[in-house]
Amino acid sequence: MIHLLSEASRCLLCTDAPCTAACPRHLDPARGIRALRFENDSIAGLFFSSSACADCDAPCQRACLHYDMPIRIQKMSQSVEPVADKPNADLSIDFCGVHCENPFFLASSVIGNCYEMIAKALDMGWAGVMYKTISYETIREVSPRFDTVDREGQPFVGFRNMEQLSEHHAEEDFATIARLKHDYPTKVIVASIMGRNEEEWTRLACLAREAGADMIECNFSCPQMTVEGMGSDVGQNCDLVRAYTEATKRGAGEVPVLAKMTPNITHIEEPAYAAIQGGADGIAAINTIKSITFKERSSVSGKKTISGYSGKAVKPIAQRMILDMARNPKTAHIPMSGIGGIETWKDAIEYIRIGCANVQVCTAVMEYGYRIIDDLLLGLQDHMRRAGTKHLSEEVGLSLKVFVDPSELDRDTKVLPKFDRDRCVGCGRCATSCYDGGHQAIAFDMVTRRPKLDGHRCVGCHLCLLVCPTGAIQSTNRIHK
């Protein structure tokens, strides 16, 4: 048996993958591997065939471009479950009165910066785009402007960027929005804007409305603006958020207005409520988190600066802030668009279940391309089929009831770990972590290379389960302490 996720994580995710081109049976092994990579293991069998691949001499493996050992595609095909047909659940949902064919949007950023880019994404299945923020500023970018935080050979665990707003003239950007809306009338085109004063916010909103934008997103949150009083400086000031939202509404007319919140604040619900007071129809959260990195590859002529952090690493922070707004009586009623670390359909459904009617993706697109929409759609459709969900709106806020204050948690019981002897390879990671960072509840036999649990000392913290590299530790039933 092969470890599917580990093997899939070695794949380079090639463009126009040679493995698929080499398949004599016209299957799509590259697509199957990608399904596994993006947590769609239950439907990876759509692209592999265990029966067809069993007696094949595996030209797909010989075509693999891997720098080390080719991906073991034939063994992978034997390990996935066959799938009879493609899931086809209805993913449409309404957001701020606007109909969306699915909940997946491109976030306002470099991935939605011109007609050609956005048209490609819309053709591939994205429901819409938050166009890169339009302003009257003259934008001058630096080089290089990106950096990553890596772990154990995996890049993009965290991503830092110094990108600012659209570098095009405002008139050019609004013309692009008008063209997109004309060519893609069923897609949702959102104009992200940023002004320096109330007059500019109103004027930009008016131009967005005239261009045919379906919604307007107020960028109150960019963390790397070079001009004082713009970006996250605004999002930290409730009075400015309220005033600029009101100014935007004056120019927007009937077009819904979203306020994009900064995470660089202790209580995000406070500026969110100020936006609601100013007339906001929805909230988008979060923008990137102020951060620094030390790698020389991110220095600009030997200098470094504070800029925005995104990617998988920020997801728990973003979700906590969404939860804060969803549980606050002043902000709980407002439609929300979730942003931060969304890479798979499982990430997306987490946001939806804490109150978001749609989600925005950026960093994952920068790493993998627009093509991830295939796995986002298929994964969410398969989830709805298995859950028996008829309408995506039924999922919105479904998990809110499980989140409580710390004082309400059960502190009278515990859940002990159990060891799967067949999967355990005897590395001893669990014992080392338990002794040095836990409660010294795991003994390790150096001869048999097997761990043994001391149930009396174990407090059920599950550190061992989290550090096990082979998934050989699971949970038991909850018992009284």
C-alpha positions as CSV (number, residue, x, y, z in Angstrom):
1,M,0.0,0.0,0.0
2,I,1.3,3.4,-0.9
3,H,0.8,6.6,1.2
4,L,-1.3,8.6,-1.3
5,L,-0.9,12.1,0.1
6,S,2.9,11.7,0.6
7,E,3.3,10.5,-2.9
8,A,1.0,13.2,-4.4
9,S,2.9,15.9,-2.5
10,R,6.1,15.0,-4.5
11,C,4.4,15.8,-7.8
12,L,5.6,18.9,-9.5
13,L,2.1,19.7,-10.8
14,C,3.5,20.2,-14.3
15,T,1.8,22.4,-16.9
16,D,0.5,20.2,-19.8
17,A,1.7,17.2,-17.8
18,P,3.8,14.7,-19.8
19,C,2.4,11.8,-17.7
20,T,-1.2,12.4,-18.9
21,A,0.1,12.9,-22.5
22,A,1.8,9.5,-22.3
23,C,-1.2,7.5,-21.1
24,P,-2.2,5.0,-23.8
25,R,-5.7,4.7,-22.4
26,H,-6.4,8.5,-22.4
27,L,-6.8,8.7,-18.7
28,D,-5.6,11.7,-16.7
29,P,-3.1,10.7,-14.0
30,A,-1.9,14.3,-13.5
31,R,-5.4,15.3,-12.7
32,G,-5.8,12.4,-10.3
33,I,-2.6,13.2,-8.5
34,R,-3.8,16.8,-8.2
35,A,-7.1,15.7,-6.8
36,L,-5.2,13.8,-4.1
37,R,-2.9,16.8,-3.5
38,F,-6.0,19.1,-2.9
39,E,-7.8,16.7,-0.5
40,N,-10.1,15.2,-3.1
41,D,-9.1,11.6,-2.4
42,S,-12.7,10.4,-2.5
43,I,-13.1,11.4,-6.2
44,A,-9.5,10.8,-7.4
45,G,-10.8,7.6,-8.9
46,L,-12.5,9.7,-11.6
47,F,-9.1,10.1,-13.2
48,F,-7.3,6.8,-12.5
49,S,-8.5,3.2,-13.3
50,S,-7.1,0.4,-11.2
51,S,-8.3,-2.2,-13.7
52,A,-7.0,-0.4,-16.8
53,C,-3.7,0.4,-15.1
54,A,-3.0,-3.0,-13.6
55,D,-1.5,-4.6,-16.7
56,C,0.0,-1.4,-18.2
57,D,3.7,-1.0,-18.5
58,A,3.4,2.6,-17.0
59,P,4.6,4.9,-19.8
60,C,3.2,7.7,-17.6
61,Q,5.9,7.0,-15.0
62,R,8.6,7.0,-17.6
63,A,7.4,10.4,-18.8
64,C,7.4,11.9,-15.3
65,L,9.7,15.0,-15.1
66,H,10.5,14.6,-11.4
67,Y,14.0,15.6,-10.5
68,D,14.5,12.6,-8.2
69,M,12.3,9.5,-8.3
70,P,9.3,9.4,-10.7
71,I,5.9,9.5,-9.1
72,R,4.7,6.0,-8.6
73,I,1.5,6.5,-10.6
74,Q,0.8,2.8,-11.2
75,K,0.8,2.0,-7.5
76,M,-1.3,5.1,-6.8
77,S,-3.9,4.0,-9.3
78,Q,-4.2,0.7,-7.4
79,S,-4.8,2.5,-4.1
80,V,-7.6,4.9,-5.0
81,E,-11.3,3.8,-4.8
82,P,-13.1,3.6,-8.1
83,V,-15.7,6.4,-8.6
84,A,-18.8,5.8,-10.7
85,D,-19.7,9.3,-11.8
86,K,-18.8,12.9,-11.3
87,P,-20.5,14.9,-8.5
88,N,-22.8,17.6,-9.8
89,A,-24.3,19.5,-6.9
90,D,-25.7,23.0,-7.3
91,L,-23.1,25.4,-5.8
92,S,-24.9,28.6,-6.5
93,I,-25.5,31.1,-3.7
94,D,-26.7,34.7,-3.3
95,F,-24.4,37.2,-1.7
96,C,-25.6,40.8,-0.9
97,G,-28.5,40.2,-3.3
98,V,-26.1,39.2,-6.1
99,H,-26.4,35.7,-7.6
100,C,-23.1,33.8,-7.7
101,E,-22.8,30.5,-9.7
102,N,-20.5,29.2,-7.0
103,P,-18.8,30.7,-3.9
104,F,-15.2,30.9,-5.3
105,F,-13.8,34.4,-6.1
106,L,-10.4,35.7,-7.0
107,A,-9.3,38.0,-4.3
108,S,-8.3,41.6,-5.1
109,S,-4.6,41.3,-6.0
110,V,-2.1,40.7,-8.7
111,I,-4.1,37.6,-9.8
112,G,-6.9,39.8,-11.1
113,N,-5.0,42.7,-12.7
114,C,-6.1,42.8,-16.4
115,Y,-8.7,41.6,-18.8
116,E,-6.7,38.6,-20.2
117,M,-6.0,37.2,-16.7
118,I,-9.5,37.5,-15.4
119,A,-11.1,36.2,-18.6
120,K,-9.0,33.0,-18.3
121,A,-10.0,32.5,-14.7
122,L,-13.7,33.1,-15.5
123,D,-13.5,30.7,-18.4
124,M,-12.1,28.0,-16.1
125,G,-15.0,28.3,-13.7
126,W,-14.4,31.0,-11.1
127,A,-17.6,32.7,-10.1
128,G,-16.1,36.2,-10.1
129,V,-13.3,38.5,-9.3
130,M,-12.5,41.2,-6.9
131,Y,-10.5,43.4,-9.3
132,K,-7.1,44.6,-8.1
133,T,-7.7,47.8,-6.1
134,I,-8.3,50.9,-8.2
135,S,-7.1,54.3,-7.0
136,Y,-5.8,57.7,-8.2
137,E,-2.4,57.0,-6.8
138,T,0.7,56.6,-9.0
139,I,1.9,53.1,-8.0
140,R,5.6,52.3,-8.2
141,E,6.4,48.8,-7.1
142,V,9.7,47.3,-5.8
143,S,11.7,44.3,-7.0
144,P,11.7,41.6,-5.7
145,R,8.4,41.9,-3.8
146,F,7.6,38.3,-2.6
147,D,9.0,35.9,-0.1
148,T,7.8,32.6,1.5
149,V,8.0,30.9,4.8
150,D,8.9,27.2,4.2
151,R,8.8,24.1,6.4
152,E,10.4,20.7,5.8
153,G,10.9,21.4,2.1
154,Q,7.3,22.7,1.6
155,P,7.2,26.3,0.3
156,F,4.3,28.6,0.6
157,V,3.4,27.6,4.2
158,G,3.3,31.4,4.5
159,F,3.6,34.0,1.8
160,R,4.8,37.6,2.2
161,N,4.2,40.3,-0.4
162,M,4.9,44.0,-0.9
163,E,2.4,44.4,-3.8
164,Q,0.3,47.5,-3.7
165,L,-2.6,48.6,-5.9
166,S,-3.4,48.5,-9.6
167,E,-0.6,50.2,-11.6
168,H,-3.1,51.1,-14.4
169,H,-4.8,54.5,-14.6
170,A,-8.3,54.3,-13.0
171,E,-10.0,55.0,-16.4
172,E,-8.3,52.0,-17.9
173,D,-9.3,49.8,-15.0
174,F,-12.9,50.8,-15.2
175,A,-12.9,50.2,-18.9
176,T,-11.6,46.7,-18.3
177,I,-14.4,46.1,-15.7
178,A,-17.0,47.3,-18.3
179,R,-15.5,44.9,-20.9
180,L,-15.5,42.0,-18.5
181,K,-19.1,42.6,-17.5
182,H,-20.1,42.8,-21.2
183,D,-18.3,39.6,-22.1
184,Y,-19.2,37.7,-18.9
185,P,-22.7,38.9,-17.9
186,T,-23.4,35.9,-15.6
187,K,-20.1,36.3,-13.7
188,V,-19.7,38.7,-10.7
189,I,-17.3,41.5,-11.3
190,V,-16.4,43.5,-8.2
191,A,-14.5,46.8,-8.3
192,S,-12.1,47.1,-5.4
193,I,-11.4,50.8,-4.7
194,M,-9.3,53.0,-2.4
195,G,-9.5,56.8,-2.1
196,R,-7.5,59.4,-0.2
197,N,-10.5,61.4,1.0
198,E,-14.3,61.3,0.9
199,E,-14.6,62.9,-2.5
200,E,-12.3,60.3,-4.1
201,W,-14.2,57.4,-2.5
202,T,-17.5,58.8,-3.9
203,R,-16.0,59.5,-7.3
204,L,-14.4,56.0,-7.6
205,A,-17.7,54.3,-6.5
206,C,-19.6,56.3,-9.1
207,L,-17.2,55.2,-11.8
208,A,-17.5,51.6,-10.7
209,R,-21.3,51.8,-10.8
210,E,-21.2,53.3,-14.3
211,A,-18.8,50.6,-15.5
212,G,-21.3,48.0,-14.5
213,A,-19.6,46.5,-11.5
214,D,-21.9,44.1,-9.6
215,M,-20.4,45.1,-6.2
216,I,-17.8,47.5,-4.8
217,E,-15.2,46.5,-2.3
218,C,-13.7,49.2,-0.1
219,N,-10.0,48.4,0.6
220,F,-9.6,49.6,4.1
221,S,-6.8,47.2,4.8
222,C,-3.8,47.1,2.5
223,P,-0.8,46.9,4.9
224,Q,1.9,48.2,2.6
225,M,0.7,51.5,1.3
226,T,3.3,54.2,1.0
227,V,0.8,57.0,1.5
228,E,-0.3,57.9,5.1
229,G,-4.1,57.7,5.7
230,M,-4.7,54.9,3.2
231,G,-5.0,51.1,3.5
232,S,-4.8,49.5,6.9
233,D,-4.4,53.0,8.5
234,V,-8.0,53.5,7.6
235,G,-9.2,50.1,8.8
236,Q,-7.8,50.8,12.3
237,N,-9.8,54.0,12.6
238,C,-13.6,53.4,13.1
239,D,-14.4,57.1,12.3
240,L,-12.7,56.9,8.9
241,V,-14.2,53.5,8.1
242,R,-17.7,54.9,8.8
243,A,-17.1,58.1,6.9
244,Y,-15.5,56.5,3.8
245,T,-18.2,53.8,3.7
246,E,-20.8,56.5,3.7
247,A,-18.9,58.3,0.9
248,T,-18.7,55.2,-1.1
249,K,-22.5,54.5,-0.7
250,R,-23.2,58.0,-2.1
251,G,-21.5,57.1,-5.3
252,A,-22.5,53.4,-5.4
253,G,-26.3,54.0,-5.7
254,E,-27.9,50.5,-5.6
255,V,-24.7,48.6,-6.1
256,P,-23.8,46.6,-2.9
257,V,-20.7,47.8,-1.0
258,L,-18.3,45.6,0.9
259,A,-15.8,46.8,3.5
260,K,-12.6,44.8,3.5
261,M,-11.2,44.6,7.0
262,T,-7.6,44.7,8.3
263,P,-6.5,42.0,10.7
264,N,-3.9,44.4,12.1
265,I,-6.2,45.2,15.0
266,T,-7.3,43.6,18.3
267,H,-11.1,43.7,17.8
268,I,-12.0,43.5,14.2
269,E,-15.7,43.7,15.0
270,E,-15.4,47.3,15.9
271,P,-14.4,48.7,12.5
272,A,-16.8,46.2,11.0
273,Y,-19.6,47.7,12.9
274,A,-18.5,51.2,11.9
275,A,-18.7,50.0,8.3
276,I,-22.2,48.7,8.9
277,Q,-23.1,52.1,10.4
278,G,-21.8,53.7,7.3
279,G,-24.1,51.6,5.2
280,A,-22.0,48.6,4.2
281,D,-23.9,45.7,2.7
282,G,-21.3,43.1,3.5
283,I,-17.9,42.5,5.1
284,A,-14.8,41.0,3.5
285,A,-12.0,39.6,5.8
286,I,-9.2,39.4,6.2
287,N,-6.5,41.3,4.3
288,T,-2.9,40.3,4.9
289,I,-1.2,40.5,8.2
290,K,1.7,42.9,8.8
291,S,5.0,40.9,8.9
292,I,8.7,40.7,8.2
293,T,11.0,38.0,6.9
294,F,14.8,37.9,7.0
295,K,15.8,36.0,3.9
296,E,18.1,38.0,1.6
297,R,15.9,37.0,-1.4
298,S,13.3,39.5,-0.2
299,S,15.6,42.5,0.3
300,V,15.4,45.5,-2.0
301,S,18.8,47.0,-2.6
302,G,19.8,45.7,0.8
303,K,16.8,47.1,2.7
304,K,13.7,45.3,4.1
305,T,10.3,46.5,5.3
306,I,7.0,45.5,6.9
307,S,4.5,44.0,4.5
308,G,1.6,41.6,4.2
309,Y,1.5,37.9,5.2
310,S,-0.9,35.4,3.7
311,G,-1.2,31.7,2.8
312,K,-2.1,28.6,4.9
313,A,-0.4,29.9,8.0
314,V,-2.9,32.8,8.4
315,K,-6.1,30.7,8.1
316,P,-6.6,30.1,11.8
317,I,-6.2,33.8,12.5
318,A,-8.6,34.8,9.7
319,Q,-11.2,32.3,10.8
320,R,-11.0,33.6,14.4
321,M,-11.7,37.1,13.2
322,I,-14.6,35.9,11.0
323,L,-15.9,34.1,14.1
324,D,-15.6,37.2,16.2
325,M,-17.9,39.1,13.8
326,A,-20.3,36.1,13.3
327,R,-20.8,35.9,17.1
328,N,-21.1,39.6,17.8
329,P,-24.7,40.8,17.9
330,K,-23.7,44.1,16.2
331,T,-22.1,42.3,13.2
332,A,-23.7,38.8,13.1
333,H,-26.4,39.7,10.5
334,I,-24.1,41.1,7.8
335,P,-23.1,38.9,4.8
336,M,-19.4,38.0,5.0
337,S,-16.8,37.0,2.4
338,G,-14.0,34.9,3.8
339,I,-10.3,35.4,2.9
340,G,-7.1,33.8,4.2
341,G,-5.2,30.6,3.4
342,I,-7.9,29.0,1.3
343,E,-6.3,26.3,-0.9
344,T,-8.7,23.3,-0.9
345,W,-12.5,22.8,-0.7
346,K,-12.1,21.8,3.0
347,D,-10.6,25.2,3.7
348,A,-13.6,26.8,1.9
349,I,-16.3,24.8,3.8
350,E,-14.7,25.8,7.1
351,Y,-15.2,29.5,6.2
352,I,-18.7,28.8,4.9
353,R,-19.7,27.0,8.1
354,I,-18.6,29.9,10.3
355,G,-20.8,32.3,8.4
356,C,-19.3,33.2,5.0
357,A,-21.5,33.1,1.9
358,N,-18.4,33.1,-0.4
359,V,-14.7,32.9,-0.2
360,Q,-11.8,34.7,-1.9
361,V,-8.5,33.0,-3.0
362,C,-5.2,34.5,-3.8
363,T,-2.0,32.9,-2.6
364,A,-3.0,29.4,-3.7
365,V,-3.6,30.7,-7.2
366,M,-0.2,32.4,-7.2
367,E,1.4,29.0,-6.3
368,Y,-0.7,26.6,-8.4
369,G,-2.6,28.7,-11.0
370,Y,-6.3,29.3,-11.7
371,R,-6.7,25.5,-12.4
372,I,-7.3,24.8,-8.7
373,I,-10.9,25.8,-9.3
374,D,-11.5,22.3,-10.7
375,D,-10.7,20.7,-7.3
376,L,-12.5,23.4,-5.3
377,L,-15.7,22.8,-7.3
378,L,-15.5,19.0,-7.5
379,G,-14.5,18.7,-3.8
380,L,-17.4,20.9,-2.6
381,Q,-19.9,19.2,-4.9
382,D,-18.7,15.8,-3.6
383,H,-19.0,17.1,0.0
384,M,-22.6,18.2,-0.6
385,R,-23.5,14.9,-2.2
386,R,-22.1,13.0,0.8
387,A,-23.7,15.3,3.3
388,G,-27.1,15.3,1.5
389,T,-27.0,19.1,1.2
390,K,-29.3,20.4,-1.5
391,H,-28.4,24.1,-1.3
392,L,-25.1,25.6,-0.4
393,S,-26.8,28.2,1.8
394,E,-27.7,25.4,4.2
395,E,-24.1,25.1,5.1
396,V,-23.6,28.8,6.0
397,G,-23.0,29.2,9.7
398,L,-23.5,25.5,10.4
399,S,-20.5,25.2,12.7
400,L,-21.1,28.4,14.8
401,K,-22.9,26.4,17.5
402,V,-19.9,24.3,18.3
403,F,-17.7,27.3,19.2
404,V,-18.1,28.4,22.9
405,D,-16.1,30.4,25.4
406,P,-13.2,28.5,27.2
407,S,-15.2,28.4,30.4
408,E,-17.9,26.2,28.7
409,L,-15.5,23.4,27.6
410,D,-15.7,20.0,29.2
411,R,-12.8,19.6,31.6
412,D,-13.9,16.4,33.4
413,T,-13.0,13.9,30.6
414,K,-10.1,13.0,28.4
415,V,-9.4,11.2,25.1
416,L,-6.5,8.8,25.1
417,P,-4.5,8.0,22.0
418,K,-4.1,4.5,20.5
419,F,-1.3,3.1,18.4
420,D,-1.8,1.3,15.0
421,R,1.0,-1.2,15.1
422,D,0.7,-1.9,11.4
423,R,1.3,1.7,10.4
424,C,3.9,2.5,13.1
425,V,7.4,2.4,11.6
426,G,9.2,2.8,14.9
427,C,10.6,6.3,14.5
428,G,10.0,7.2,18.2
429,R,8.9,10.8,17.4
430,C,5.8,10.4,19.7
431,A,7.9,9.4,22.7
432,T,10.5,12.2,22.2
433,S,7.8,14.9,21.9
434,C,5.8,13.5,24.8
435,Y,8.8,13.4,27.1
436,D,10.3,16.8,26.1
437,G,7.1,18.7,25.4
438,G,4.3,16.8,27.0
439,H,3.7,14.6,30.1
440,Q,6.2,11.8,29.9
441,A,3.4,9.3,29.2
442,I,5.0,7.3,26.3
443,A,7.8,4.8,26.8
444,F,9.8,3.7,23.8
445,D,11.3,0.2,23.6
446,M,14.7,0.6,21.8
447,V,14.8,-3.1,20.9
448,T,11.3,-3.6,19.4
449,R,11.2,0.1,18.4
450,R,7.6,0.3,19.6
451,P,5.9,3.0,21.8
452,K,3.9,2.1,24.9
453,L,1.4,4.4,26.5
454,D,1.1,4.9,30.3
455,G,-2.6,5.7,30.6
456,H,-2.3,7.0,34.1
457,R,0.2,9.7,33.1
458,C,-1.4,10.5,29.8
459,V,-3.6,13.7,30.0
460,G,-5.0,13.3,26.4
461,C,-3.3,16.4,25.0
462,H,-2.7,14.6,21.6
463,L,0.7,16.0,21.0
464,C,1.8,12.5,20.0
465,L,-1.0,12.2,17.4
466,L,0.0,15.5,15.8
467,V,3.7,14.8,15.5
468,C,3.3,11.2,14.2
469,P,4.6,11.3,10.6
470,T,2.8,8.2,9.4
471,G,-0.7,8.7,10.9
472,A,-0.2,5.6,13.2
473,I,-1.9,7.3,16.2
474,Q,-5.6,7.8,16.5
475,S,-8.1,8.8,19.2
476,T,-10.1,6.5,21.5
477,N,-13.4,7.2,23.1
478,R,-13.8,10.0,25.7
479,I,-13.5,8.8,29.3
480,H,-13.7,10.4,32.7
481,K,-10.4,11.6,34.2
